[in-house]
Amino acid sequence: MNNNTDYNGDLIEKIEILKQQIDIIWENFITNEISDGMKLMSQLFGDLDKIVTKIVSTKNVDITEFFKCMEKLENAMKISDYMLIADLVKYEIKPIVSIWQNKLNSKN
């Protein structure tokens, strides 16, 4: 049981860092620092992949909305709509990972 608490704590911490990273990405795009924002987006995708893999393998979490948001994000990136990218990460992805974080917190 202690091991599960440590595991949840590790995921909760990773999600908290990810949420801070999302705020920085949003600010980069809003202030037209596109290059910095895109570099952080690459890191965000890697971190999201790790978190989703862990959370899906251990928790009863629906990731349907997350994948819908990722599709929107992919489309925004294809057309280089940086304002939409900024809004999607801040106002759609961040709330989703916050829900995951809350679920993990409730299990501790």
C-alpha positions as CSV (number, residue, x, y, z in Angstrom):
1,M,0.0,0.0,0.0
2,N,2.9,2.4,0.8
3,N,4.3,1.6,-2.6
4,N,1.0,2.6,-4.3
5,T,1.0,5.9,-2.3
6,D,4.6,6.6,-3.5
7,Y,3.6,5.8,-7.0
8,N,0.5,8.1,-6.9
9,G,2.7,10.8,-5.3
10,D,5.2,10.5,-8.1
11,L,2.5,10.9,-10.7
12,I,0.9,13.7,-8.8
13,E,4.2,15.5,-8.8
14,K,4.8,14.9,-12.5
15,I,1.4,16.3,-13.3
16,E,2.0,19.4,-11.2
17,I,5.3,20.0,-13.1
18,L,3.4,19.4,-16.4
19,K,0.8,22.0,-15.4
20,Q,3.5,24.6,-14.7
21,Q,5.0,23.7,-18.0
22,I,1.7,24.3,-19.7
23,D,1.5,27.8,-18.2
24,I,4.9,28.6,-19.6
25,I,4.0,27.3,-23.1
26,W,0.8,29.3,-23.1
27,E,2.8,32.5,-22.1
28,N,5.4,31.8,-24.8
29,F,2.8,31.6,-27.5
30,I,0.8,34.5,-26.3
31,T,3.9,36.7,-26.2
32,N,4.9,35.6,-29.6
33,E,7.9,33.5,-28.4
34,I,7.0,30.8,-30.9
35,S,10.3,29.0,-31.0
36,D,10.5,28.7,-27.2
37,G,6.9,27.5,-27.1
38,M,7.5,24.9,-29.7
39,K,10.6,23.5,-28.0
40,L,8.5,23.2,-24.8
41,M,5.7,21.5,-26.8
42,S,8.1,18.7,-27.8
43,Q,8.9,18.2,-24.1
44,L,5.2,18.4,-23.2
45,F,4.4,15.6,-25.6
46,G,7.0,13.3,-24.1
47,D,5.9,14.1,-20.6
48,L,2.2,13.5,-21.5
49,D,3.1,10.2,-23.1
50,K,4.8,9.0,-19.9
51,I,1.9,10.2,-17.7
52,V,-0.8,8.8,-19.9
53,T,1.0,5.4,-20.1
54,K,1.3,5.2,-16.3
55,I,-2.1,6.5,-15.4
56,V,-3.9,4.2,-17.9
57,S,-2.0,1.1,-16.9
58,T,-2.9,1.6,-13.2
59,K,-6.0,3.7,-12.8
60,N,-9.6,3.6,-14.1
61,V,-9.3,6.9,-16.1
62,D,-11.2,7.7,-19.2
63,I,-8.8,9.3,-21.7
64,T,-11.4,9.8,-24.5
65,E,-11.6,13.6,-24.0
66,F,-7.8,13.8,-23.8
67,F,-7.4,12.1,-27.2
68,K,-10.1,14.4,-28.7
69,C,-8.1,17.4,-27.5
70,M,-4.9,15.9,-28.9
71,E,-6.6,15.7,-32.3
72,K,-7.5,19.4,-32.1
73,L,-4.0,20.2,-31.1
74,E,-2.5,18.2,-34.0
75,N,-4.8,20.1,-36.4
76,A,-3.8,23.5,-34.9
77,M,-0.2,22.6,-35.2
78,K,-0.6,21.6,-38.9
79,I,-1.9,25.1,-39.7
80,S,0.5,26.8,-37.3
81,D,-2.3,28.4,-35.3
82,Y,-0.2,29.3,-32.3
83,M,-3.0,31.1,-30.4
84,L,-5.2,28.0,-30.7
85,I,-2.3,25.8,-29.6
86,A,-1.9,28.0,-26.6
87,D,-5.5,27.9,-25.7
88,L,-5.8,24.2,-26.2
89,V,-3.0,23.4,-23.9
90,K,-4.1,25.8,-21.2
91,Y,-7.8,25.5,-21.3
92,E,-8.4,21.9,-22.4
93,I,-5.3,19.8,-21.6
94,K,-4.5,21.4,-18.3
95,P,-8.0,20.8,-16.9
96,I,-7.9,17.2,-18.0
97,V,-4.6,16.5,-16.3
98,S,-5.9,18.4,-13.2
99,I,-8.8,15.9,-13.1
100,W,-6.3,13.0,-13.2
101,Q,-4.3,14.7,-10.5
102,N,-7.4,15.0,-8.3
103,K,-8.3,11.3,-8.8
104,L,-4.8,10.3,-7.8
105,N,-5.0,12.6,-4.7
106,S,-8.3,11.1,-3.7
107,K,-6.7,7.6,-3.7
108,N,-3.9,8.7,-1.2
